[in-house]
Each structure stands twice: as structure tokens, then as C-alpha cells.
Amino acid sequence: MSTIVLLVAVLLVSVSVLVCGSLVYLAYRHPASREPLLVGLACAAVMTSIVTPIVTR
């Protein structure tokens, strides 16, 4: 892998962690909406399904 591919992978993972963390925090602050753990797992699953094909390309 080239350096640019590794840099893009690190940036995608960083953004994914930030998005999942913000959604979990939002669900934690408003527990009537959804369970925070389920929101975090769903976000991680969606981000993994998006990031994995990009990184393995």
C-alpha cells in the first residue's frame, strides 16, 4: 500500500469514530429516542460497510 492510501484510511477511520461518538452522545442525552449502545453499534456497522471497500481497493 502506498502512503496516500494509508493516510486516507486513517482519515476515514478517524471521521468514522467521530461520527459514531457524536451519535452515541446524542442518543445518551436523549434516551427516549434510542438506546445509545444500539446507535453506536449501528453506526459502526454502517461505517465499516462504507470504509472497508474504499480501503481494500
Secondary structure as UniProt FT lines:
FT   HELIX           3..29
FT   TURN            31..33
FT   HELIX           36..56
//
